[in-house]
Amino acid sequence: MILVGLMAFGLVSFSIGRDVRSVSELAIQCYGGYSVEALICRVEDANESLREINHAVWALGQLGDRRALPALRKHYTGQPCDHAKELCQRELAKAIRLIDGGINAAAWIWRGQ
């Protein structure tokens, strides 16, 4: 049972890593630079769709780079989510928490690959 749980954890972790890389690569194609810088540019681009910005927010949280905090905090209001009009406040809060010292148990598997 423990082995199955560890295998599932590993598979989910690798899947998250793959998704972070995918979101990052799309941002790099649009904005150039490295992952974190490109994702921050995506978050700051008023011409991007809310969906794409929310993906960038999620990826920044997974990457855990403190350089993203000013951009994320700028958009965080703490108000209830209104996904039709603004960024997901819950996703922003999670990303900020992960970067600001929260535990991301799966990240050690895929970060740095």
PyMOL commands that set and color helices and strands:
alter all, ss='L'
color gray80, all
select helices_A, chain A and resi 2-31+35-44+50-63+66-75+89-99+107-110
alter helices_A, ss='H'
color red, helices_A
deselect
rebuild
show_as cartoon
